[in-house]
Amino acid sequence: MTLTVTTWYLEQTAPGDLAPASAPPEEQRVRIARAEVISPEFSRFLYASVGGDIAWTDRLGWSYRQWEEFLGRPGVETWVAYERDTPAGFVELDAQAEGVVEISYFGLLPAFRGRRIGGHLLAYGTARAWDLAERWPERAKTRRVWVHTCSKDGPHALDNYRRRGFRVSATESAEETEKPTPGPWPGA
C-alpha cells in the first residue's frame, strides 16, 4: 500500500525568531542536560524509543562505529529532557557549514507526550542551536537553524515548530510504500 508523505522544511534566520515555551509544571521536575560523553548506546536508545512508533528507520541499521563517528563530529550535540531523572526525549543538533545548524532529530518517548515537555525542549534545543559556536569555537556563528518534519511524525509536530517561531521554507510530497513501524523494541 502506498501513502503520500508531505515533508515540511522549516527555518529560523535570527535568534529573535525563537518564541519561548512555557516550562512544564514544577512538580514534574523536568530538566534538560547535554549528553557530553559520546555514547552510541544511549543515542540509539533515544532514537529507537522516540521514533519507534513514528517510522524513524534510517539509523536503525547503523553500526556502532557509524554512531560513534556521527556523534564525534564537532558541533553534534544531544540535549536530553528528563522528567524526575527519567529520559523523556531529546533534541539532536548537527552543525553544518557556514553557520547552519540542523535540528536533525527531536521528539519525546511516547509515555511523555502531551505533558508540556515538547515545546519546552524544542525551545531550549533551538536556543542551544543559536549559541552552539560558544561551545564549539571552530564552528561559525549560527546564522540559520533548520529542521524538517513530515506527515508521518506526531500530529502536533508541525504546529510545535511554528509556535516556536520556525517558518516553512519548502514543502514536498512523495509517494512511499507503507512499512510497519518497528516500535522501540527490535534491537533496542
C-alpha positions as CSV (number, residue, x, y, z in Angstrom):
1,M,0.0,0.0,0.0
2,T,1.3,3.5,-0.8
3,L,0.8,6.7,1.0
4,T,1.5,10.3,0.2
5,V,4.1,11.7,2.7
6,T,4.4,15.5,2.9
7,T,7.7,16.9,4.2
8,W,8.0,20.5,5.5
9,Y,11.3,22.2,5.8
10,L,11.3,25.0,8.4
11,E,13.8,27.6,9.4
12,Q,14.8,30.5,11.7
13,T,17.2,33.1,10.4
14,A,17.8,35.1,13.6
15,P,17.9,34.3,17.3
16,G,15.0,36.7,17.8
17,D,12.8,34.3,15.7
18,L,12.7,31.9,18.6
19,A,9.4,32.1,20.6
20,P,9.7,30.7,24.1
21,A,7.5,28.0,25.5
22,S,6.1,27.6,29.0
23,A,8.0,25.3,31.3
24,P,6.3,22.1,32.4
25,P,4.7,22.2,35.9
26,E,7.3,22.3,38.6
27,E,6.1,19.0,40.2
28,Q,7.2,17.2,37.0
29,R,10.8,18.2,37.9
30,V,11.8,18.4,34.2
31,R,15.4,19.3,33.5
32,I,17.4,19.4,30.3
33,A,21.1,18.4,30.1
34,R,23.6,17.9,27.3
35,A,24.9,14.3,26.8
36,E,28.6,15.3,26.8
37,V,30.0,11.8,26.6
38,I,29.8,10.1,23.2
39,S,27.5,7.1,23.8
40,P,26.2,5.2,20.7
41,E,24.2,3.0,23.0
42,F,22.4,5.9,24.7
43,S,21.8,7.8,21.4
44,R,20.4,4.7,19.7
45,F,18.2,4.1,22.7
46,L,16.8,7.7,22.4
47,Y,16.4,7.4,18.6
48,A,14.7,4.0,18.7
49,S,12.5,4.8,21.7
50,V,11.3,8.2,20.4
51,G,10.9,7.2,16.7
52,G,9.8,3.6,17.1
53,D,6.1,4.4,16.6
54,I,6.5,7.1,14.0
55,A,8.6,5.3,11.4
56,W,12.1,6.5,12.2
57,T,14.1,3.8,10.5
58,D,17.0,5.5,8.7
59,R,19.5,4.9,11.5
60,L,18.4,1.5,12.8
61,G,20.9,-0.2,10.5
62,W,23.8,2.0,11.7
63,S,26.8,0.1,13.2
64,Y,28.3,1.1,16.5
65,R,31.1,2.8,14.5
66,Q,28.7,4.8,12.4
67,W,27.0,6.2,15.6
68,E,30.4,6.9,17.1
69,E,31.6,8.8,14.0
70,F,28.5,10.9,13.8
71,L,28.4,11.7,17.5
72,G,32.1,12.6,17.5
73,R,31.8,15.3,14.8
74,P,32.5,18.8,16.1
75,G,29.2,20.6,16.6
76,V,27.0,17.5,17.0
77,E,25.1,17.7,20.4
78,T,22.4,15.7,22.1
79,W,20.3,17.5,24.6
80,V,18.1,15.3,26.8
81,A,14.9,16.2,28.7
82,Y,14.5,14.2,31.9
83,E,11.3,14.1,34.0
84,R,12.1,13.1,37.5
85,D,15.5,11.9,36.2
86,T,14.0,9.6,33.6
87,P,14.8,10.2,30.0
88,A,11.7,11.8,28.4
89,G,13.0,13.0,25.0
90,F,15.9,14.6,23.1
91,V,16.9,17.1,20.6
92,E,19.9,16.5,18.4
93,L,21.9,19.4,16.8
94,D,24.1,19.0,13.8
95,A,26.4,22.0,13.0
96,Q,26.9,22.3,9.3
97,A,28.9,24.6,7.0
98,E,28.6,28.4,7.1
99,G,26.8,28.8,10.4
100,V,23.9,26.5,9.6
101,V,22.6,24.2,12.4
102,E,20.2,21.4,11.7
103,I,17.9,20.0,14.4
104,S,18.4,16.6,13.0
105,Y,16.1,14.8,15.5
106,F,13.7,16.0,18.1
107,G,11.0,14.1,20.0
108,L,9.6,12.6,23.1
109,L,9.2,9.0,24.2
110,P,5.5,8.0,23.9
111,A,4.9,8.0,27.6
112,F,6.0,11.6,27.9
113,R,4.0,13.1,25.1
114,G,1.2,15.5,26.0
115,R,2.9,16.5,29.3
116,R,4.0,20.0,28.2
117,I,7.6,18.9,27.7
118,G,7.9,19.1,23.9
119,G,7.6,22.8,23.4
120,H,9.9,23.5,26.3
121,L,12.5,21.0,25.0
122,L,12.2,22.4,21.4
123,A,12.7,26.0,22.6
124,Y,15.6,25.0,24.8
125,G,17.3,23.0,22.0
126,T,16.7,25.7,19.4
127,A,18.4,28.3,21.8
128,R,21.3,25.9,22.1
129,A,21.5,25.8,18.2
130,W,21.7,29.6,18.2
131,D,24.6,29.6,20.8
132,L,26.3,26.5,19.5
133,A,29.5,28.4,18.4
134,E,30.1,29.4,22.1
135,R,30.7,25.7,22.9
136,W,32.4,24.9,19.5
137,P,34.7,27.9,18.7
138,E,35.9,26.1,15.5
139,R,32.3,26.4,14.2
140,A,31.0,29.6,12.6
141,K,28.4,31.7,14.5
142,T,24.9,30.3,13.8
143,R,23.0,32.3,11.2
144,R,20.3,29.7,10.4
145,V,18.6,26.9,12.3
146,W,16.5,24.5,10.2
147,V,14.5,21.3,10.7
148,H,12.2,19.1,8.7
149,T,9.1,17.2,9.8
150,C,6.7,15.1,7.8
151,S,3.2,13.9,7.9
152,K,4.4,10.6,9.5
153,D,5.6,12.4,12.6
154,G,3.4,13.1,15.6
155,P,0.2,15.1,14.9
156,H,1.5,18.2,16.8
157,A,5.0,18.3,15.4
158,L,4.4,20.9,12.7
159,D,2.4,23.2,15.0
160,N,5.0,23.0,17.7
161,Y,7.7,24.1,15.3
162,R,5.6,27.0,14.1
163,R,4.7,28.0,17.7
164,R,8.5,28.2,18.4
165,G,8.9,30.7,15.5
166,F,10.0,28.4,12.7
167,R,8.7,29.3,9.2
168,V,8.1,26.8,6.4
169,S,10.7,27.4,3.7
170,A,9.8,24.5,1.4
171,T,7.3,21.7,1.1
172,E,7.4,18.5,-0.9
173,S,5.3,15.4,-1.3
174,A,6.2,11.9,-2.3
175,E,4.6,8.5,-2.6
176,E,6.1,5.9,-0.2
177,T,5.3,2.3,0.3
178,E,3.8,1.9,3.8
179,K,6.0,-0.1,6.1
180,P,5.1,-1.4,9.5
181,T,6.6,0.7,12.3
182,P,9.2,-1.3,14.3
183,G,8.3,0.1,17.7
184,P,11.1,0.7,20.1
185,W,11.9,-2.9,20.9
186,P,13.6,-4.6,17.9
187,G,17.3,-4.3,18.5
188,A,16.9,-1.8,21.3
